[in-house]
Amino acid sequence: MSEGDRRTIEQLSNERNQMRWSVEAAKETISSVLALPEQEVGPQARAMLQTRLDALETL
């Protein structure tokens, strides 16, 4: 394996890890919003956020 291949693999691994952290951060943010009272997050927003959270859970 060449040095260039190793760098590419390392870069892709770093990007994958960054994406994982971003997904986890998004899930935490959405979950904290969903934990707010119904008066602060209406049913339509809650449904949209839940759909997004469900999609993130599949990643």
mmCIF file as gemmi writes it, N, C-alpha and C atoms, coordinates in Angstrom:
data_model
loop_
_atom_site.group_PDB
_atom_site.id
_atom_site.type_symbol
_atom_site.label_atom_id
_atom_site.label_alt_id
_atom_site.label_comp_id
_atom_site.label_asym_id
_atom_site.label_entity_id
_atom_site.label_seq_id
_atom_site.pdbx_PDB_ins_code
_atom_site.Cartn_x
_atom_site.Cartn_y
_atom_site.Cartn_z
_atom_site.occupancy
_atom_site.B_iso_or_equiv
_atom_site.pdbx_formal_charge
_atom_site.auth_seq_id
_atom_site.auth_asym_id
_atom_site.pdbx_PDB_model_num
ATOM 1 N N . MET Axp A 1 ? 0.86 -1.173 0 1 0 ? 1 A 1
ATOM 2 C CA . MET Axp A 1 ? 0 0 0 1 0 ? 1 A 1
ATOM 3 C C . MET Axp A 1 ? 0.907 1.237 0 1 0 ? 1 A 1
ATOM 4 N N . SER Axp A 2 ? 0.594 2.158 -0.871 1 0 ? 2 A 1
ATOM 5 C CA . SER Axp A 2 ? 1.422 3.346 -0.984 1 0 ? 2 A 1
ATOM 6 C C . SER Axp A 2 ? 1.087 4.357 0.122 1 0 ? 2 A 1
ATOM 7 N N . GLU Axp A 3 ? 1.985 5.31 0.28 1 0 ? 3 A 1
ATOM 8 C CA . GLU Axp A 3 ? 1.765 6.376 1.27 1 0 ? 3 A 1
ATOM 9 C C . GLU Axp A 3 ? 0.503 7.164 0.93 1 0 ? 3 A 1
ATOM 10 N N . GLY Axp A 4 ? 0.28 7.4 -0.363 1 0 ? 4 A 1
ATOM 11 C CA . GLY Axp A 4 ? -0.934 8.104 -0.79 1 0 ? 4 A 1
ATOM 12 C C . GLY Axp A 4 ? -2.19 7.348 -0.425 1 0 ? 4 A 1
ATOM 13 N N . ASP Axp A 5 ? -2.16 6.018 -0.601 1 0 ? 5 A 1
ATOM 14 C CA . ASP Axp A 5 ? -3.313 5.183 -0.225 1 0 ? 5 A 1
ATOM 15 C C . ASP Axp A 5 ? -3.566 5.269 1.275 1 0 ? 5 A 1
ATOM 16 N N . ARG Axp A 6 ? -2.503 5.232 2.046 1 0 ? 6 A 1
ATOM 17 C CA . ARG Axp A 6 ? -2.654 5.313 3.514 1 0 ? 6 A 1
ATOM 18 C C . ARG Axp A 6 ? -3.258 6.641 3.932 1 0 ? 6 A 1
ATOM 19 N N . ARG Axp A 7 ? -2.811 7.704 3.295 1 0 ? 7 A 1
ATOM 20 C CA . ARG Axp A 7 ? -3.364 9.029 3.615 1 0 ? 7 A 1
ATOM 21 C C . ARG Axp A 7 ? -4.839 9.109 3.244 1 0 ? 7 A 1
ATOM 22 N N . THR Axp A 8 ? -5.187 8.551 2.087 1 0 ? 8 A 1
ATOM 23 C CA . THR Axp A 8 ? -6.58 8.568 1.652 1 0 ? 8 A 1
ATOM 24 C C . THR Axp A 8 ? -7.446 7.783 2.631 1 0 ? 8 A 1
ATOM 25 N N . ILE Axp A 9 ? -6.969 6.614 3.031 1 0 ? 9 A 1
ATOM 26 C CA . ILE Axp A 9 ? -7.719 5.793 3.986 1 0 ? 9 A 1
ATOM 27 C C . ILE Axp A 9 ? -7.864 6.529 5.312 1 0 ? 9 A 1
ATOM 28 N N . GLU Axp A 10 ? -6.798 7.155 5.779 1 0 ? 10 A 1
ATOM 29 C CA . GLU Axp A 10 ? -6.852 7.9 7.035 1 0 ? 10 A 1
ATOM 30 C C . GLU Axp A 10 ? -7.817 9.077 6.925 1 0 ? 10 A 1
ATOM 31 N N . GLN Axp A 11 ? -7.774 9.778 5.794 1 0 ? 11 A 1
ATOM 32 C CA . GLN Axp A 11 ? -8.677 10.912 5.583 1 0 ? 11 A 1
ATOM 33 C C . GLN Axp A 11 ? -10.132 10.453 5.572 1 0 ? 11 A 1
ATOM 34 N N . LEU Axp A 12 ? -10.41 9.364 4.873 1 0 ? 12 A 1
ATOM 35 C CA . LEU Axp A 12 ? -11.784 8.845 4.833 1 0 ? 12 A 1
ATOM 36 C C . LEU Axp A 12 ? -12.242 8.394 6.212 1 0 ? 12 A 1
ATOM 37 N N . SER Axp A 13 ? -11.353 7.798 6.962 1 0 ? 13 A 1
ATOM 38 C CA . SER Axp A 13 ? -11.68 7.373 8.321 1 0 ? 13 A 1
ATOM 39 C C . SER Axp A 13 ? -11.999 8.586 9.196 1 0 ? 13 A 1
ATOM 40 N N . ASN Axp A 14 ? -11.202 9.638 9.061 1 0 ? 14 A 1
ATOM 41 C CA . ASN Axp A 14 ? -11.459 10.859 9.831 1 0 ? 14 A 1
ATOM 42 C C . ASN Axp A 14 ? -12.792 11.485 9.444 1 0 ? 14 A 1
ATOM 43 N N . GLU Axp A 15 ? -13.089 11.507 8.149 1 0 ? 15 A 1
ATOM 44 C CA . GLU Axp A 15 ? -14.36 12.068 7.69 1 0 ? 15 A 1
ATOM 45 C C . GLU Axp A 15 ? -15.531 11.246 8.213 1 0 ? 15 A 1
ATOM 46 N N . ARG Axp A 16 ? -15.389 9.927 8.202 1 0 ? 16 A 1
ATOM 47 C CA . ARG Axp A 16 ? -16.447 9.063 8.716 1 0 ? 16 A 1
ATOM 48 C C . ARG Axp A 16 ? -16.685 9.341 10.201 1 0 ? 16 A 1
ATOM 49 N N . ASN Axp A 17 ? -15.607 9.488 10.96 1 0 ? 17 A 1
ATOM 50 C CA . ASN Axp A 17 ? -15.744 9.776 12.387 1 0 ? 17 A 1
ATOM 51 C C . ASN Axp A 17 ? -16.407 11.128 12.623 1 0 ? 17 A 1
ATOM 52 N N . GLN Axp A 18 ? -16.052 12.123 11.815 1 0 ? 18 A 1
ATOM 53 C CA . GLN Axp A 18 ? -16.685 13.438 11.937 1 0 ? 18 A 1
ATOM 54 C C . GLN Axp A 18 ? -18.177 13.342 11.649 1 0 ? 18 A 1
ATOM 55 N N . MET Axp A 19 ? -18.546 12.551 10.641 1 0 ? 19 A 1
ATOM 56 C CA . MET Axp A 19 ? -19.966 12.381 10.331 1 0 ? 19 A 1
ATOM 57 C C . MET Axp A 19 ? -20.699 11.705 11.485 1 0 ? 19 A 1
ATOM 58 N N . ARG Axp A 20 ? -20.051 10.705 12.071 1 0 ? 20 A 1
ATOM 59 C CA . ARG Axp A 20 ? -20.682 10.026 13.217 1 0 ? 20 A 1
ATOM 60 C C . ARG Axp A 20 ? -20.947 11.011 14.352 1 0 ? 20 A 1
ATOM 61 N N . TRP Axp A 21 ? -19.947 11.855 14.643 1 0 ? 21 A 1
ATOM 62 C CA . TRP Axp A 21 ? -20.13 12.836 15.712 1 0 ? 21 A 1
ATOM 63 C C . TRP Axp A 21 ? -21.226 13.825 15.35 1 0 ? 21 A 1
ATOM 64 N N . SER Axp A 22 ? -21.287 14.235 14.096 1 0 ? 22 A 1
ATOM 65 C CA . SER Axp A 22 ? -22.332 15.162 13.658 1 0 ? 22 A 1
ATOM 66 C C . SER Axp A 22 ? -23.715 14.543 13.79 1 0 ? 22 A 1
ATOM 67 N N . VAL Axp A 23 ? -23.841 13.285 13.417 1 0 ? 23 A 1
ATOM 68 C CA . VAL Axp A 23 ? -25.127 12.591 13.539 1 0 ? 23 A 1
ATOM 69 C C . VAL Axp A 23 ? -25.513 12.484 15.012 1 0 ? 23 A 1
ATOM 70 N N . GLU Axp A 24 ? -24.567 12.12 15.854 1 0 ? 24 A 1
ATOM 71 C CA . GLU Axp A 24 ? -24.863 12.004 17.294 1 0 ? 24 A 1
ATOM 72 C C . GLU Axp A 24 ? -25.271 13.357 17.871 1 0 ? 24 A 1
ATOM 73 N N . ALA Axp A 25 ? -24.582 14.417 17.466 1 0 ? 25 A 1
ATOM 74 C CA . ALA Axp A 25 ? -24.932 15.758 17.948 1 0 ? 25 A 1
ATOM 75 C C . ALA Axp A 25 ? -26.331 16.149 17.489 1 0 ? 25 A 1
ATOM 76 N N . ALA Axp A 26 ? -26.659 15.848 16.242 1 0 ? 26 A 1
ATOM 77 C CA . ALA Axp A 26 ? -27.999 16.162 15.727 1 0 ? 26 A 1
ATOM 78 C C . ALA Axp A 26 ? -29.061 15.381 16.493 1 0 ? 26 A 1
ATOM 79 N N . LYS Axp A 27 ? -28.803 14.11 16.763 1 0 ? 27 A 1
ATOM 80 C CA . LYS Axp A 27 ? -29.77 13.294 17.517 1 0 ? 27 A 1
ATOM 81 C C . LYS Axp A 27 ? -29.979 13.859 18.912 1 0 ? 27 A 1
ATOM 82 N N . GLU Axp A 28 ? -28.9 14.27 19.553 1 0 ? 28 A 1
ATOM 83 C CA . GLU Axp A 28 ? -29.015 14.844 20.899 1 0 ? 28 A 1
ATOM 84 C C . GLU Axp A 28 ? -29.801 16.147 20.875 1 0 ? 28 A 1
ATOM 85 N N . THR Axp A 29 ? -29.529 16.986 19.878 1 0 ? 29 A 1
ATOM 86 C CA . THR Axp A 29 ? -30.236 18.259 19.764 1 0 ? 29 A 1
ATOM 87 C C . THR Axp A 29 ? -31.733 18.035 19.531 1 0 ? 29 A 1
ATOM 88 N N . ILE Axp A 30 ? -32.059 17.161 18.596 1 0 ? 30 A 1
ATOM 89 C CA . ILE Axp A 30 ? -33.468 16.886 18.307 1 0 ? 30 A 1
ATOM 90 C C . ILE Axp A 30 ? -34.149 16.283 19.53 1 0 ? 30 A 1
ATOM 91 N N . SER Axp A 31 ? -33.478 15.364 20.194 1 0 ? 31 A 1
ATOM 92 C CA . SER Axp A 31 ? -34.066 14.748 21.387 1 0 ? 31 A 1
ATOM 93 C C . SER Axp A 31 ? -34.332 15.786 22.472 1 0 ? 31 A 1
ATOM 94 N N . SER Axp A 32 ? -33.425 16.735 22.631 1 0 ? 32 A 1
ATOM 95 C CA . SER Axp A 32 ? -33.636 17.761 23.663 1 0 ? 32 A 1
ATOM 96 C C . SER Axp A 32 ? -34.81 18.67 23.296 1 0 ? 32 A 1
ATOM 97 N N . VAL Axp A 33 ? -35.002 18.935 22.016 1 0 ? 33 A 1
ATOM 98 C CA . VAL Axp A 33 ? -36.146 19.744 21.593 1 0 ? 33 A 1
ATOM 99 C C . VAL Axp A 33 ? -37.434 18.946 21.799 1 0 ? 33 A 1
ATOM 100 N N . LEU Axp A 34 ? -37.406 17.664 21.478 1 0 ? 34 A 1
ATOM 101 C CA . LEU Axp A 34 ? -38.605 16.833 21.67 1 0 ? 34 A 1
ATOM 102 C C . LEU Axp A 34 ? -38.968 16.691 23.146 1 0 ? 34 A 1
ATOM 103 N N . ALA Axp A 35 ? -38.001 16.891 24.026 1 0 ? 35 A 1
ATOM 104 C CA . ALA Axp A 35 ? -38.267 16.79 25.464 1 0 ? 35 A 1
ATOM 105 C C . ALA Axp A 35 ? -38.946 18.045 26.019 1 0 ? 35 A 1
ATOM 106 N N . LEU Axp A 36 ? -38.978 19.106 25.219 1 0 ? 36 A 1
ATOM 107 C CA . LEU Axp A 36 ? -39.63 20.332 25.669 1 0 ? 36 A 1
ATOM 108 C C . LEU Axp A 36 ? -41.146 20.125 25.763 1 0 ? 36 A 1
ATOM 109 N N . PRO Axp A 37 ? -41.809 20.951 26.557 1 0 ? 37 A 1
ATOM 110 C CA . PRO Axp A 37 ? -43.27 20.827 26.687 1 0 ? 37 A 1
ATOM 111 C C . PRO Axp A 37 ? -43.993 21.052 25.367 1 0 ? 37 A 1
ATOM 112 N N . GLU Axp A 38 ? -45.174 20.472 25.263 1 0 ? 38 A 1
ATOM 113 C CA . GLU Axp A 38 ? -46.005 20.57 24.059 1 0 ? 38 A 1
ATOM 114 C C . GLU Axp A 38 ? -46.29 22.027 23.69 1 0 ? 38 A 1
ATOM 115 N N . GLN Axp A 39 ? -46.379 22.906 24.694 1 0 ? 39 A 1
ATOM 116 C CA . GLN Axp A 39 ? -46.654 24.317 24.421 1 0 ? 39 A 1
ATOM 117 C C . GLN Axp A 39 ? -45.508 24.98 23.654 1 0 ? 39 A 1
ATOM 118 N N . GLU Axp A 40 ? -44.308 24.481 23.836 1 0 ? 40 A 1
ATOM 119 C CA . GLU Axp A 40 ? -43.143 25.083 23.18 1 0 ? 40 A 1
ATOM 120 C C . GLU Axp A 40 ? -42.845 24.456 21.823 1 0 ? 40 A 1
ATOM 121 N N . VAL Axp A 41 ? -43.232 23.211 21.641 1 0 ? 41 A 1
ATOM 122 C CA . VAL Axp A 41 ? -42.999 22.514 20.371 1 0 ? 41 A 1
ATOM 123 C C . VAL Axp A 41 ? -44.331 21.905 19.945 1 0 ? 41 A 1
ATOM 124 N N . GLY Axp A 42 ? -44.913 22.509 18.938 1 0 ? 42 A 1
ATOM 125 C CA . GLY Axp A 42 ? -46.233 22.078 18.488 1 0 ? 42 A 1
ATOM 126 C C . GLY Axp A 42 ? -46.211 20.706 17.837 1 0 ? 42 A 1
ATOM 127 N N . PRO Axp A 43 ? -47.396 20.162 17.585 1 0 ? 43 A 1
ATOM 128 C CA . PRO Axp A 43 ? -47.5 18.806 17.051 1 0 ? 43 A 1
ATOM 129 C C . PRO Axp A 43 ? -46.868 18.627 15.663 1 0 ? 43 A 1
ATOM 130 N N . GLN Axp A 44 ? -46.988 19.635 14.806 1 0 ? 44 A 1
ATOM 131 C CA . GLN Axp A 44 ? -46.39 19.5 13.473 1 0 ? 44 A 1
ATOM 132 C C . GLN Axp A 44 ? -44.867 19.502 13.554 1 0 ? 44 A 1
ATOM 133 N N . ALA Axp A 45 ? -44.321 20.404 14.347 1 0 ? 45 A 1
ATOM 134 C CA . ALA Axp A 45 ? -42.861 20.455 14.516 1 0 ? 45 A 1
ATOM 135 C C . ALA Axp A 45 ? -42.368 19.179 15.18 1 0 ? 45 A 1
ATOM 136 N N . ARG Axp A 46 ? -43.106 18.723 16.164 1 0 ? 46 A 1
ATOM 137 C CA . ARG Axp A 46 ? -42.734 17.499 16.883 1 0 ? 46 A 1
ATOM 138 C C . ARG Axp A 46 ? -42.715 16.304 15.924 1 0 ? 46 A 1
ATOM 139 N N . ALA Axp A 47 ? -43.718 16.211 15.064 1 0 ? 47 A 1
ATOM 140 C CA . ALA Axp A 47 ? -43.785 15.1 14.103 1 0 ? 47 A 1
ATOM 141 C C . ALA Axp A 47 ? -42.618 15.167 13.118 1 0 ? 47 A 1
ATOM 142 N N . MET Axp A 48 ? -42.309 16.383 12.641 1 0 ? 48 A 1
ATOM 143 C CA . MET Axp A 48 ? -41.201 16.546 11.699 1 0 ? 48 A 1
ATOM 144 C C . MET Axp A 48 ? -39.876 16.166 12.364 1 0 ? 48 A 1
ATOM 145 N N . LEU Axp A 49 ? -39.679 16.63 13.588 1 0 ? 49 A 1
ATOM 146 C CA . LEU Axp A 49 ? -38.44 16.312 14.301 1 0 ? 49 A 1
ATOM 147 C C . LEU Axp A 49 ? -38.334 14.817 14.594 1 0 ? 49 A 1
ATOM 148 N N . GLN Axp A 50 ? -39.441 14.197 14.928 1 0 ? 50 A 1
ATOM 149 C CA . GLN Axp A 50 ? -39.415 12.754 15.206 1 0 ? 50 A 1
ATOM 150 C C . GLN Axp A 50 ? -39.048 11.979 13.945 1 0 ? 50 A 1
ATOM 151 N N . THR Axp A 51 ? -39.59 12.423 12.802 1 0 ? 51 A 1
ATOM 152 C CA . THR Axp A 51 ? -39.253 11.782 11.527 1 0 ? 51 A 1
ATOM 153 C C . THR Axp A 51 ? -37.762 11.899 11.25 1 0 ? 51 A 1
ATOM 154 N N . ARG Axp A 52 ? -37.216 13.082 11.49 1 0 ? 52 A 1
ATOM 155 C CA . ARG Axp A 52 ? -35.783 13.283 11.268 1 0 ? 52 A 1
ATOM 156 C C . ARG Axp A 52 ? -34.946 12.444 12.232 1 0 ? 52 A 1
ATOM 157 N N . LEU Axp A 53 ? -35.382 12.379 13.477 1 0 ? 53 A 1
ATOM 158 C CA . LEU Axp A 53 ? -34.662 11.57 14.462 1 0 ? 53 A 1
ATOM 159 C C . LEU Axp A 53 ? -34.698 10.097 14.061 1 0 ? 53 A 1
ATOM 160 N N . ASP Axp A 54 ? -35.841 9.628 13.618 1 0 ? 54 A 1
ATOM 161 C CA . ASP Axp A 54 ? -35.944 8.232 13.164 1 0 ? 54 A 1
ATOM 162 C C . ASP Axp A 54 ? -35.002 7.962 12.005 1 0 ? 54 A 1
ATOM 163 N N . ALA Axp A 55 ? -34.897 8.916 11.074 1 0 ? 55 A 1
ATOM 164 C CA . ALA Axp A 55 ? -34.001 8.755 9.936 1 0 ? 55 A 1
ATOM 165 C C . ALA Axp A 55 ? -32.543 8.718 10.398 1 0 ? 55 A 1
ATOM 166 N N . LEU Axp A 56 ? -32.2 9.572 11.344 1 0 ? 56 A 1
ATOM 167 C CA . LEU Axp A 56 ? -30.816 9.593 11.851 1 0 ? 56 A 1
ATOM 168 C C . LEU Axp A 56 ? -30.482 8.302 12.584 1 0 ? 56 A 1
ATOM 169 N N . GLU Axp A 57 ? -31.465 7.713 13.218 1 0 ? 57 A 1
ATOM 170 C CA . GLU Axp A 57 ? -31.235 6.463 13.934 1 0 ? 57 A 1
ATOM 171 C C . GLU Axp A 57 ? -30.835 5.322 12.994 1 0 ? 57 A 1
ATOM 172 N N . THR Axp A 58 ? -31.216 5.442 11.729 1 0 ? 58 A 1
ATOM 173 C CA . THR Axp A 58 ? -30.898 4.376 10.783 1 0 ? 58 A 1
ATOM 174 C C . THR Axp A 58 ? -29.47 4.488 10.235 1 0 ? 58 A 1
ATOM 175 N N . LEU Axp A 59 ? -28.824 5.627 10.485 1 0 ? 59 A 1
ATOM 176 C CA . LEU Axp A 59 ? -27.459 5.819 9.959 1 0 ? 59 A 1
ATOM 177 C C . LEU Axp A 59 ? -26.428 5.087 10.8 1 0 ? 59 A 1
